Amino acid sequence: MDVLSDMLAIMRTGRPRSVRIEWHAPWGQRFPSAPGSAGFQVVLQGSCWLLPPDGAPVALSVGDVLFFPHGHGYALADSPATSVAEPQCDPLAEGGLFESASVAGSGPATVLLCGGYQLDAARAHPVLRELPELIHLPAQLGLHSELRAAVDLLGAEIRQPRLGADTIVSSLLDMLLLYILRARFDADNGQCELTGWALALSDPSISAALGAMHRDPAHPWTVAELAGRAGLSRAAFARRFTTLVGQPPLAYLTWWRLATAARLLQESDAPLGEISARVGYGSEFAFANAFKREYGLAPGRYRRNPCSAPSAAAPPTRDVVKT
């Protein structure tokens, strides 16, 4: 698994949700903030306006994708002059994996695909922490073809569900999230301003070391061995890794091992001894001590009630690095 795939596996809780809505003008909809979630909007038909809490309205057209990694609130409307109503739909509310609805007035239709993902803040990967409040991916001919294909498939599957739709839509929603993040990092690589993690993921040496740790967290990695995977001297590797990722290689490895263990505790019935071995601890006692330092609970208590754990310490976010 690569870092982005791991991020999704670690942070996701429950199932993603989505709603295909036909908005008929005049319409205006407020989407309140939803801490612990990430939401998206895709314009499938027509046009509309994004009305952010601060700043000027933004015109949206067919194919535009909006992603809100931290669950910040916003509003959408057919026109900046239309009054905005309180929420009429909540893609994260209890209910099915996907739904369809038609609301508002009787004028021209704008079709939106909206949805969201429930995230575990205690296991938030720094890749997500460093993202801005809003990612806007305008539709541009020839760009992000995989993302556009996933959007088309999602829209078609929700509009006319057939056999296997639950599995298909769930998988496509995961694909959509990864394609959005990939498009974001591709865009970063073409700009002059990059965050530490965007640089780390695009750096072949650091990416190779991260991939090795993610693929095999149980391996007794040393800085020298990771430097060999990166093709750098030990000192040069440690310096570059710490600068881009925000902490030394073995400190990140410890965080990754414990985040993996937290997921295994929630998603499996594996004994603690087996989990400790799978994430690189030689004894259950050493694993329990390390886990309690990170999550504030012993592994057994965390398994029974993960919501009672304080927010675990995560690798620090990095300041913007200008190149």
C-alpha positions as CSV (number, residue, x, y, z in Angstrom):
1,M,0.0,0.0,0.0
2,D,1.1,3.6,-0.7
3,V,0.8,6.5,1.7
4,L,-2.5,7.9,0.3
5,S,-4.1,4.5,0.3
6,D,-2.9,3.9,3.8
7,M,-4.3,7.3,4.9
8,L,-7.7,6.3,3.6
9,A,-7.6,2.9,5.4
10,I,-6.4,4.4,8.7
11,M,-8.8,7.4,8.9
12,R,-12.1,6.2,7.4
13,T,-14.8,5.1,9.7
14,G,-18.2,3.6,8.6
15,R,-19.3,3.9,5.0
16,P,-19.1,7.0,2.8
17,R,-22.4,8.5,1.8
18,S,-23.6,10.4,-1.3
19,V,-26.7,12.1,-2.7
20,R,-27.5,13.0,-6.2
21,I,-29.7,16.1,-6.1
22,E,-31.6,18.1,-8.8
23,W,-31.8,21.7,-7.6
24,H,-34.4,23.7,-9.5
25,A,-34.0,27.5,-9.6
26,P,-34.3,29.5,-7.5
27,W,-32.4,27.6,-4.8
28,G,-29.9,28.2,-2.2
29,Q,-28.6,25.7,0.3
30,R,-26.4,26.0,3.3
31,F,-24.1,23.1,4.3
32,P,-23.1,23.6,7.9
33,S,-19.7,22.6,9.3
34,A,-19.3,18.9,10.1
35,P,-16.2,18.3,12.3
36,G,-14.8,14.8,11.9
37,S,-15.8,14.5,8.2
38,A,-14.7,15.5,4.7
39,G,-17.3,16.5,2.1
40,F,-17.4,16.9,-1.6
41,Q,-19.6,18.5,-4.3
42,V,-19.5,17.7,-8.0
43,V,-21.5,19.6,-10.7
44,L,-23.0,17.0,-13.0
45,Q,-25.4,19.3,-14.9
46,G,-26.0,23.1,-15.2
47,S,-24.1,25.7,-13.1
48,C,-24.2,27.3,-9.7
49,W,-22.2,29.4,-7.3
50,L,-20.1,28.6,-4.3
51,L,-20.8,31.1,-1.4
52,P,-17.9,30.7,1.0
53,P,-18.2,32.1,4.6
54,D,-15.4,34.6,3.7
55,G,-14.6,35.8,0.2
56,A,-16.3,36.4,-3.1
57,P,-18.7,34.0,-4.7
58,V,-17.2,31.5,-7.1
59,A,-18.9,30.4,-10.3
60,L,-19.1,26.6,-10.8
61,S,-19.9,24.7,-14.0
62,V,-20.3,21.1,-15.2
63,G,-17.4,19.0,-14.1
64,D,-16.2,21.2,-11.3
65,V,-15.2,19.4,-8.1
66,L,-15.2,20.9,-4.6
67,F,-13.6,19.0,-1.7
68,F,-13.7,20.1,2.0
69,P,-11.1,18.0,3.8
70,H,-11.9,19.4,7.3
71,G,-15.7,19.6,7.1
72,H,-15.9,23.4,7.0
73,G,-19.3,25.0,6.2
74,Y,-20.3,26.7,3.0
75,A,-23.3,27.4,0.8
76,L,-24.3,26.8,-2.8
77,A,-27.0,28.7,-4.8
78,D,-28.2,29.2,-8.4
79,S,-27.2,32.8,-8.1
80,P,-25.2,35.0,-5.6
81,A,-28.4,37.0,-5.2
82,T,-30.6,34.0,-4.1
83,S,-31.3,33.7,-0.4
84,V,-29.8,30.7,1.3
85,A,-31.9,28.2,3.2
86,E,-31.0,26.0,6.1
87,P,-30.0,22.4,5.3
88,Q,-32.6,20.2,3.5
89,C,-30.3,17.2,3.0
90,D,-27.4,15.8,4.9
91,P,-25.2,13.3,3.0
92,L,-23.7,12.2,6.3
93,A,-27.0,11.6,8.1
94,E,-28.1,8.1,8.9
95,G,-29.5,6.4,5.9
96,G,-28.4,4.5,2.8
97,L,-25.1,4.6,1.0
98,F,-26.6,6.8,-1.7
99,E,-29.9,8.6,-2.5
100,S,-31.5,10.8,-5.2
101,A,-33.7,13.8,-4.6
102,S,-35.2,16.7,-6.4
103,V,-35.8,19.9,-4.5
104,A,-36.3,23.7,-4.6
105,G,-38.2,25.7,-7.3
106,S,-39.5,24.9,-10.8
107,G,-36.8,26.7,-12.9
108,P,-33.7,25.3,-14.7
109,A,-32.1,22.3,-13.0
110,T,-28.6,22.0,-11.6
111,V,-27.6,18.5,-10.7
112,L,-25.1,18.0,-7.9
113,L,-23.4,14.9,-6.5
114,C,-22.7,15.6,-2.9
115,G,-21.4,13.3,-0.2
116,G,-18.9,12.8,2.5
117,Y,-16.6,10.6,4.5
118,Q,-16.6,10.1,8.3
119,L,-13.0,10.4,9.6
120,D,-11.3,9.5,12.9
121,A,-9.7,12.6,14.1
122,A,-7.5,10.7,16.5
123,R,-5.8,8.9,13.6
124,A,-5.6,11.9,11.2
125,H,-2.7,11.5,8.9
126,P,-0.7,14.7,8.3
127,V,-1.3,14.4,4.6
128,L,-4.9,15.4,5.3
129,R,-4.1,17.8,8.1
130,E,-2.0,20.0,5.7
131,L,-4.7,20.4,3.1
132,P,-6.5,23.7,2.8
133,E,-10.1,24.3,3.8
134,L,-11.3,24.0,0.2
135,I,-9.9,22.2,-2.8
136,H,-11.5,23.4,-6.1
137,L,-10.7,21.4,-9.2
138,P,-12.2,23.2,-12.1
139,A,-13.2,21.1,-15.1
140,Q,-10.4,21.5,-17.7
141,L,-10.2,19.5,-21.0
142,G,-7.5,16.9,-20.8
143,L,-6.9,17.2,-17.0
144,H,-7.7,14.6,-14.3
145,S,-9.2,12.1,-16.7
146,E,-9.4,9.4,-14.0
147,L,-11.3,11.7,-11.7
148,R,-13.7,12.6,-14.4
149,A,-14.3,8.9,-15.2
150,A,-15.0,8.1,-11.6
151,V,-17.5,11.1,-11.4
152,D,-19.3,9.9,-14.5
153,L,-19.6,6.3,-13.2
154,L,-20.8,7.5,-9.8
155,G,-23.4,9.8,-11.3
156,A,-24.7,7.0,-13.6
157,E,-24.8,4.4,-10.9
158,I,-26.7,6.6,-8.4
159,R,-29.1,7.8,-11.1
160,Q,-30.0,4.2,-12.1
161,P,-28.9,1.7,-9.5
162,R,-28.5,-1.9,-10.6
163,L,-27.4,-5.2,-9.1
164,G,-24.2,-4.7,-7.1
165,A,-24.7,-1.0,-6.8
166,D,-23.9,-0.8,-3.1
167,T,-20.4,-2.3,-3.6
168,I,-19.8,-0.3,-6.8
169,V,-20.8,3.0,-5.3
170,S,-18.8,2.4,-2.1
171,S,-15.7,1.6,-4.1
172,L,-16.2,4.5,-6.5
173,L,-16.5,6.9,-3.5
174,D,-13.2,5.7,-2.2
175,M,-11.7,6.1,-5.7
176,L,-13.1,9.6,-5.9
177,L,-11.4,10.7,-2.7
178,L,-8.0,9.3,-3.8
179,Y,-8.4,10.9,-7.3
180,I,-9.2,14.2,-5.7
181,L,-6.1,14.0,-3.5
182,R,-3.9,12.9,-6.4
183,A,-5.2,15.8,-8.5
184,R,-4.4,18.2,-5.6
185,F,-0.8,16.9,-5.3
186,D,-0.4,17.0,-9.1
187,A,-1.5,20.6,-9.1
188,D,0.9,21.4,-6.2
189,N,3.8,20.0,-8.2
190,G,3.2,22.5,-10.9
191,Q,3.1,25.5,-8.5
192,C,5.8,27.4,-6.7
193,E,4.4,26.8,-3.2
194,L,4.4,23.3,-1.7
195,T,3.6,21.9,1.7
196,G,6.1,19.6,3.4
197,W,4.1,16.5,2.8
198,A,3.4,17.4,-0.8
199,L,7.1,17.7,-1.3
200,A,7.8,14.5,0.6
201,L,5.4,12.5,-1.6
202,S,6.8,13.9,-4.7
203,D,10.5,13.4,-3.6
204,P,11.6,10.0,-5.0
205,S,14.0,9.4,-2.1
206,I,11.7,10.2,0.8
207,S,8.7,8.6,-1.0
208,A,10.7,5.3,-1.3
209,A,11.5,5.3,2.5
210,L,7.9,6.1,3.4
211,G,6.7,3.3,1.1
212,A,9.0,0.8,2.8
213,M,7.8,1.7,6.3
214,H,4.2,1.6,5.2
215,R,4.5,-1.8,3.4
216,D,6.3,-3.5,6.3
217,P,5.9,-1.6,9.7
218,A,7.0,-4.7,11.6
219,H,10.5,-4.7,10.1
220,P,13.2,-3.5,12.5
221,W,14.0,-0.5,10.4
222,T,17.1,1.6,11.1
223,V,17.9,5.1,9.8
224,A,20.8,3.6,7.8
225,E,18.6,0.9,6.2
226,L,16.0,3.5,5.3
227,A,18.7,5.8,3.9
228,G,19.8,2.9,1.7
229,R,16.2,2.5,0.3
230,A,16.3,6.3,-0.3
231,G,19.6,6.2,-2.1
232,L,21.1,8.8,0.2
233,S,23.7,8.9,2.9
234,R,22.4,8.5,6.5
235,A,22.9,12.1,7.5
236,A,21.5,13.5,4.2
237,F,18.4,11.2,4.5
238,A,17.7,12.0,8.1
239,R,18.0,15.7,7.4
240,R,15.7,15.7,4.3
241,F,13.1,13.4,5.9
242,T,12.8,15.5,9.0
243,T,12.6,18.7,7.0
244,L,9.8,17.5,4.7
245,V,7.8,15.1,7.0
246,G,8.2,17.2,10.2
247,Q,9.8,14.6,12.4
248,P,12.7,12.1,12.3
249,P,12.3,8.8,10.4
250,L,12.0,6.5,13.4
251,A,9.6,8.9,15.2
252,Y,7.3,8.8,12.2
253,L,7.7,5.0,12.0
254,T,6.5,4.7,15.7
255,W,3.5,6.9,14.9
256,W,2.6,4.8,11.9
257,R,3.0,1.5,13.7
258,L,0.6,2.7,16.5
259,A,-1.9,4.2,14.0
260,T,-2.0,0.8,12.2
261,A,-2.4,-0.9,15.5
262,A,-5.4,1.3,16.4
263,R,-7.1,0.4,13.2
264,L,-6.5,-3.3,13.8
265,L,-7.9,-3.0,17.3
266,Q,-11.1,-1.5,15.9
267,E,-11.5,-3.7,12.8
268,S,-10.3,-7.1,13.9
269,D,-10.6,-9.6,16.8
270,A,-6.9,-10.4,16.6
271,P,-5.2,-11.0,20.0
272,L,-3.0,-8.2,21.4
273,G,0.1,-10.3,21.0
274,E,-0.6,-10.8,17.3
275,I,-1.3,-7.1,16.7
276,S,1.9,-6.1,18.6
277,A,3.9,-8.4,16.4
278,R,2.3,-7.2,13.2
279,V,3.3,-3.6,14.0
280,G,6.9,-4.4,15.1
281,Y,6.8,-4.8,18.9
282,G,8.7,-7.7,20.4
283,S,6.5,-8.0,23.4
284,E,2.9,-7.3,24.2
285,F,4.0,-5.3,27.3
286,A,6.2,-2.9,25.2
287,F,3.4,-2.5,22.7
288,A,0.8,-1.7,25.4
289,N,3.1,0.9,27.0
290,A,3.8,2.7,23.7
291,F,0.1,2.6,22.7
292,K,-1.0,4.1,26.0
293,R,1.5,6.9,25.6
294,E,0.1,7.7,22.2
295,Y,-3.6,7.2,22.7
296,G,-4.1,7.7,26.4
297,L,-5.7,4.3,26.8
298,A,-4.4,0.7,27.1
299,P,-5.0,-1.3,23.9
300,G,-7.8,-3.4,25.4
301,R,-9.7,-0.3,26.7
302,Y,-9.3,1.4,23.3
303,R,-10.7,-1.7,21.5
304,R,-13.8,-1.6,23.7
305,N,-14.4,2.2,23.6
306,P,-12.1,4.1,21.1
307,C,-14.3,7.2,21.3
308,S,-13.1,7.7,24.9
309,A,-9.5,8.1,23.8
310,P,-8.0,11.6,23.8
311,S,-6.9,12.9,20.4
312,A,-3.7,11.0,19.7
313,A,-0.6,13.0,18.9
314,A,0.1,13.1,15.2
315,P,3.2,14.1,13.2
316,P,3.3,17.9,13.2
317,T,2.0,19.7,10.2
318,R,4.7,21.7,8.3
319,D,4.8,25.3,7.4
320,V,4.5,26.0,3.7
321,V,7.9,25.5,2.0
322,K,8.5,27.9,-0.9
323,T,10.6,26.8,-3.8
